Amino acid sequence: MLLAVENTGAQLAPELVSTLTEPFRRGAERLRTHRTGVGLGLAIVETITRAHDGTLTLAPGPAGGLRVTVELPAAAAHTDG
């Protein structure tokens, strides 16, 4: 199974993108300060992805923003009997 999410925003340097799964790490300052986050979202996504033997890929968009891809292995078929 493959899930990909993209957003728009500031251009992110590749070296910054590689740190975004660290807890409390954020890529850029938020424009709206009333909705500040603490930088745990991608750390949680990485933990869940690894727990299910998946792969998490982060890539900066060419015009800005970020593309996050989660790939999970197919579930094994269950047989009763």
Summary of the structure (lengths in Angstrom):
residues: 81
radius of gyration: 15.4
end to end distance: 27.2
largest distance: 57.0
contacts: 178
relative contact order: 0.30
helix: 22%
strand: 21%
